[in-house]
Structures are given as C-alpha cells and as structure tokens.
Amino acid sequence: MDLPKAKFILTPAGYGKLQKELKELESKSVQVSQNIKTARGYGDLSENFEYHEAKREQGFVHGRIMELKIILPAAHVVPPEEIPTDRVGFGSLIRLKDLDYEDELEYALVGPLEADVEQDRISYESPLGQALLGKKVGEEVEVKVPAGVTRYEVVGIGKYMPAVE
C-alpha cells in the first residue's frame, strides 16, 4: 500500500482516540470558563494566581480543540483490510531482528500523530520507518543512528490493530 496523500493518516484506534480527546476537551472547556468566573471574584486580577492559571489552561484547551477540529475532518483513516502483510506499510506490525545484537524487536508503523516510541509505535516519517517502508520478510535495512549504523532484518509482518476506545 502506498501512503495516502492525506495530511493526517491514522489507524481507526488513533482516530477514535482523537475524537475522544476532543469530546473531553470540549467538556473541560466549560469547567475552565467556570474557573475563570470564580477566580475573577477573588479580586485584583494582576496578582490573582488562580485567574492567570485558569486563563493559561483556557488557552491550551481552546488551542488543542482548534487543532483537533482541523485534524479530524482532514484525516484519512486506514481500515484494517488495507494494511499490507506481504510488505511493510502504514499500519504494519513489524518484527525485526537486530543483526548486531541478535535481539528481536516489534514495532507498529503509524503516522506522526500516533507515534510513541515507549509504546513501540514508530512514525513512517522516522528514519527507521522510512527505511522499512516497502520491505518484505527476509530483507535487511540499515538505519543511520547517532552511534553509527544499525542493521535489521524483517522477520515478520502483521497488522497493527489495537482496540478502538
């Protein structure tokens, strides 16, 4: 599968997570507005920590809501049936063998909005993601890292299909 031309490419789970975040932030926005009203009642705004903190939070919440309202309608959600298993593509779950250390690693290849190295989700825009795109089981890749070059062999390709929340 070639990457779609959409600006934001997401798995169904990633899309669902962003929708949930938007709903939570919209609810939080109401509470933040109430906090501002309450803090105003404390008097002099120039030295009112609660007021300034609530305004800062309001800015963050409204900024993220605006961002999500741009991302969600423009997103391309890749359904599981479009995730390849014969070669590495968006949504692939890739098992790699580190050829230098003989370790086996497993990564999901996702878009930048879903990437989280601690959760073993790497972006297709990352150096490793770029090197893996289109590779098949048995093929090797070399990736430049700060310490030099790391070599991997693709030993398995599956579908990354986390549960939609």
C-alpha contacts under 8 A as a table, 3 or more apart, distances in Angstrom:
res1	aa1	res2	aa2	distance
1	M	82	E	7.21
1	M	83	I	7.13
1	M	84	P	6.31
1	M	89	G	6.03
1	M	90	F	7.56
2	D	89	G	7.24
3	L	89	G	7.61
3	L	90	F	6.83
4	P	9	I	7.34
4	P	76	H	7.50
6	A	9	I	6.36
6	A	74	A	7.23
6	A	75	A	6.67
6	A	76	H	5.96
7	K	74	A	7.10
7	K	75	A	6.91
7	K	76	H	7.92
8	F	71	I	6.70
8	F	74	A	6.63
8	F	75	A	4.68
8	F	76	H	6.14
8	F	111	G	7.46
8	F	113	L	7.68
9	I	75	A	5.75
9	I	76	H	4.91
9	I	77	V	6.01
9	I	78	V	7.16
9	I	111	G	5.81
10	L	13	A	7.83
10	L	14	G	5.60
10	L	15	Y	5.89
10	L	75	A	6.79
10	L	76	H	6.19
10	L	77	V	4.89
10	L	78	V	6.27
10	L	110	V	7.13
10	L	111	G	6.24
10	L	113	L	7.56
10	L	114	E	7.27
11	T	14	G	5.05
11	T	15	Y	6.22
11	T	77	V	5.52
11	T	78	V	5.47
11	T	79	P	6.94
11	T	91	G	6.88
11	T	110	V	7.44
11	T	161	M	7.88
12	P	15	Y	5.13
12	P	16	G	6.12
12	P	77	V	5.91
12	P	78	V	6.82
12	P	79	P	6.64
12	P	164	V	6.47
13	A	16	G	5.04
13	A	17	K	6.11
13	A	161	M	7.68
13	A	162	P	6.20
13	A	163	A	6.14
13	A	164	V	4.22
13	A	165	E	6.68
14	G	17	K	5.08
14	G	18	L	6.37
14	G	113	L	7.97
14	G	114	E	6.19
14	G	164	V	7.71
15	Y	18	L	5.24
15	Y	19	Q	6.27
15	Y	72	L	7.34
15	Y	75	A	7.96
15	Y	77	V	6.97
16	G	19	Q	5.05
16	G	20	K	6.15
16	G	164	V	6.05
16	G	165	E	6.27
17	K	20	K	5.12
17	K	21	E	6.16
17	K	164	V	7.52
17	K	165	E	6.51
18	L	21	E	4.95
18	L	22	L	6.19
18	L	68	L	7.13
18	L	72	L	7.51
19	Q	22	L	5.14
19	Q	23	K	6.42
19	Q	72	L	7.45
20	K	23	K	5.22
20	K	24	E	6.23
21	E	24	E	5.10
21	E	25	L	6.07
22	L	25	L	5.14
22	L	26	E	6.11
22	L	65	I	6.11
22	L	68	L	6.52
22	L	69	K	8.00
23	K	26	E	5.15
23	K	27	S	6.33
24	E	27	S	5.18
24	E	28	K	6.10
25	L	28	K	4.80
25	L	29	S	5.97
25	L	61	V	6.24
25	L	64	R	7.97
25	L	65	I	6.65
26	E	29	S	5.07
26	E	30	V	6.97
26	E	65	I	7.16
27	S	30	V	5.62
27	S	31	Q	7.00
28	K	31	Q	5.11
28	K	32	V	6.15
28	K	61	V	7.71
29	S	32	V	5.06
29	S	33	S	6.23
29	S	58	Q	6.82
29	S	61	V	6.51
29	S	62	H	7.29
30	V	33	S	5.25
30	V	34	Q	6.42
31	Q	34	Q	5.04
31	Q	35	N	6.22
32	V	35	N	4.92
32	V	36	I	6.32
32	V	54	A	6.25
32	V	57	E	7.18
32	V	58	Q	6.05
33	S	36	I	5.16
33	S	37	K	6.43
33	S	54	A	7.90
33	S	58	Q	7.33
34	Q	37	K	5.11
34	Q	38	T	6.24
35	N	38	T	5.06
35	N	39	A	6.05
35	N	51	Y	7.72
35	N	54	A	6.24
36	I	39	A	5.07
36	I	40	R	6.13
36	I	50	E	7.86
36	I	51	Y	5.67
36	I	54	A	5.60
36	I	55	K	6.73
37	K	40	R	5.24
37	K	41	G	6.80
38	T	41	G	5.39
38	T	42	Y	7.27
39	A	42	Y	5.35
39	A	43	G	7.90
39	A	48	N	7.44
39	A	50	E	5.64
39	A	51	Y	4.82
39	A	54	A	7.91
40	R	43	G	6.16
40	R	44	D	7.94
40	R	45	L	6.81
40	R	51	Y	6.29
42	Y	45	L	7.96
42	Y	48	N	7.24
43	G	48	N	7.32
44	D	47	E	6.15
44	D	48	N	6.25
45	L	48	N	4.82
45	L	51	Y	6.79
45	L	52	H	7.89
48	N	51	Y	5.42
48	N	52	H	6.44
49	F	52	H	5.20
49	F	53	E	5.98
50	E	53	E	5.16
50	E	54	A	6.05
51	Y	54	A	5.16
51	Y	55	K	6.17
52	H	55	K	5.07
52	H	56	R	6.13
53	E	56	R	5.05
53	E	57	E	6.17
54	A	57	E	5.05
54	A	58	Q	6.03
55	K	58	Q	4.91
55	K	59	G	6.22
56	R	59	G	5.16
56	R	60	F	6.43
57	E	60	F	5.10
57	E	61	V	6.08
58	Q	61	V	5.13
58	Q	62	H	5.96
59	G	62	H	5.32
59	G	63	G	5.92
60	F	63	G	5.13
60	F	64	R	6.16
61	V	64	R	5.29
61	V	65	I	6.14
62	H	65	I	5.03
62	H	66	M	6.17
63	G	66	M	5.20
63	G	67	E	6.23
64	R	67	E	4.92
64	R	68	L	6.12
65	I	68	L	5.18
65	I	69	K	6.13
66	M	69	K	5.09
66	M	70	I	6.47
67	E	70	I	5.26
67	E	71	I	6.27
68	L	71	I	4.91
68	L	72	L	5.85
69	K	72	L	5.78
69	K	73	P	6.86
70	I	73	P	6.25
70	I	74	A	6.58
71	I	74	A	5.35
71	I	75	A	5.87
72	L	75	A	5.23
78	V	82	E	6.42
78	V	83	I	7.37
78	V	91	G	7.75
79	P	82	E	5.62
79	P	83	I	7.14
80	P	83	I	5.36
80	P	91	G	7.83
80	P	159	K	7.26
80	P	161	M	6.94
81	E	84	P	7.91
83	I	89	G	6.86
83	I	90	F	6.60
83	I	91	G	5.63
83	I	92	S	6.39
83	I	159	K	6.25
84	P	87	R	6.10
84	P	88	V	6.76
84	P	89	G	6.19
84	P	90	F	7.95
84	P	91	G	7.85
84	P	92	S	6.75
84	P	158	G	7.76
84	P	159	K	7.30
85	T	88	V	6.97
85	T	92	S	7.01
85	T	157	I	5.48
85	T	158	G	5.32
85	T	159	K	6.67
86	D	136	K	6.26
86	D	137	V	7.65
86	D	157	I	7.01
87	R	133	L	7.71
87	R	134	G	5.32
87	R	135	K	5.25
87	R	136	K	4.43
87	R	137	V	7.15
87	R	157	I	6.94
88	V	92	S	5.80
88	V	94	I	7.23
88	V	132	L	6.27
88	V	133	L	5.13
88	V	134	G	4.89
88	V	135	K	5.32
88	V	136	K	6.43
88	V	157	I	6.72
89	G	92	S	5.52
89	G	109	L	7.10
89	G	133	L	5.47
89	G	134	G	6.15
90	F	109	L	5.58
90	F	110	V	5.66
90	F	111	G	7.52
90	F	124	Y	7.03
91	G	108	A	6.48
91	G	109	L	5.34
91	G	110	V	5.59
91	G	159	K	6.09
91	G	160	Y	5.30
91	G	161	M	7.67
92	S	108	A	5.72
92	S	109	L	5.44
92	S	110	V	7.81
92	S	157	I	6.37
92	S	158	G	5.67
92	S	159	K	4.80
92	S	160	Y	5.44
93	L	106	E	6.92
93	L	107	Y	5.73
93	L	108	A	4.38
93	L	109	L	6.47
93	L	157	I	5.65
93	L	158	G	4.80
93	L	159	K	5.10
93	L	160	Y	4.89
94	I	106	E	5.50
94	I	107	Y	5.29
94	I	108	A	6.14
94	I	109	L	7.51
94	I	154	V	7.06
94	I	155	V	7.72
94	I	156	G	5.75
94	I	157	I	4.72
94	I	158	G	6.41
95	R	104	E	6.85
95	R	105	L	5.67
95	R	106	E	4.37
95	R	107	Y	6.60
95	R	154	V	6.16
95	R	155	V	5.53
95	R	156	G	4.78
95	R	157	I	6.34
96	L	104	E	5.52
96	L	105	L	5.13
96	L	106	E	6.10
96	L	152	Y	6.02
96	L	153	E	5.53
96	L	154	V	4.74
96	L	155	V	5.49
96	L	156	G	7.01
97	K	102	E	6.15
97	K	103	D	5.69
97	K	104	E	4.44
97	K	105	L	6.33
97	K	152	Y	5.38
97	K	153	E	5.13
97	K	154	V	6.55
97	K	155	V	6.58
98	D	101	Y	5.60
98	D	102	E	5.16
98	D	103	D	5.19
98	D	104	E	6.15
98	D	105	L	7.45
98	D	150	T	7.57
98	D	151	R	6.11
98	D	152	Y	4.64
98	D	153	E	6.71
99	L	102	E	5.32
99	L	103	D	7.59
99	L	150	T	7.86
99	L	151	R	5.49
99	L	152	Y	5.34
99	L	153	E	6.76
100	D	150	T	7.23
100	D	151	R	6.66
106	E	120	D	6.97
107	Y	120	D	4.98
107	Y	121	R	5.58
107	Y	122	I	6.59
108	A	120	D	6.35
108	A	121	R	4.68
108	A	122	I	6.15
108	A	160	Y	5.98
109	L	121	R	6.02
109	L	122	I	5.22
109	L	123	S	5.76
109	L	124	Y	5.91
109	L	129	G	6.64
109	L	160	Y	7.91
110	V	114	E	6.14
110	V	115	A	6.09
110	V	121	R	6.43
110	V	122	I	5.98
110	V	123	S	4.99
110	V	124	Y	6.00
111	G	114	E	5.61
111	G	115	A	6.16
111	G	122	I	7.63
111	G	123	S	4.87
111	G	124	Y	5.91
111	G	125	E	7.38
112	P	115	A	5.13
112	P	122	I	7.81
112	P	123	S	5.05
112	P	124	Y	7.37
112	P	125	E	7.05
114	E	121	R	7.24
114	E	123	S	7.56
115	A	121	R	4.95
115	A	122	I	4.91
115	A	123	S	5.20
116	D	119	Q	5.34
116	D	120	D	6.32
116	D	121	R	4.97
116	D	122	I	6.27
117	V	120	D	4.77
117	V	121	R	5.40
117	V	122	I	5.98
118	E	121	R	7.53
122	I	126	S	6.95
122	I	128	L	7.92
122	I	129	G	6.53
123	S	126	S	5.29
123	S	129	G	5.83
124	Y	127	P	7.98
124	Y	128	L	7.70
124	Y	129	G	4.17
124	Y	130	Q	5.57
124	Y	133	L	7.32
125	E	129	G	5.91
125	E	130	Q	5.81
126	S	129	G	4.96
126	S	130	Q	5.97
127	P	130	Q	5.19
127	P	131	A	6.19
127	P	143	V	6.58
127	P	144	K	7.47
128	L	131	A	5.07
128	L	132	L	6.16
128	L	143	V	6.01
129	G	132	L	5.17
129	G	133	L	6.26
130	Q	133	L	5.51
131	A	141	V	6.23
131	A	142	E	7.21
131	A	143	V	6.74
132	L	135	K	5.50
132	L	141	V	6.82
135	K	139	E	6.24
135	K	140	E	7.99
135	K	154	V	7.48
136	K	139	E	5.68
136	K	154	V	6.72
136	K	157	I	7.85
137	V	153	E	7.73
137	V	154	V	4.94
137	V	155	V	5.22
137	V	156	G	5.77
137	V	157	I	6.93
138	G	153	E	6.15
138	G	154	V	5.43
138	G	155	V	5.90
139	E	153	E	5.71
139	E	154	V	5.70
140	E	151	R	6.99
140	E	152	Y	5.53
140	E	153	E	4.27
140	E	154	V	6.28
141	V	151	R	5.72
141	V	152	Y	5.36
141	V	153	E	6.40
142	E	149	V	6.34
142	E	150	T	5.64
142	E	151	R	4.50
142	E	152	Y	6.51
143	V	149	V	5.46
143	V	150	T	5.27
143	V	151	R	6.42
144	K	148	G	5.80
144	K	149	V	4.44
144	K	150	T	6.42
145	V	148	G	5.22
145	V	149	V	5.62
145	V	150	T	6.81
154	V	157	I	7.63
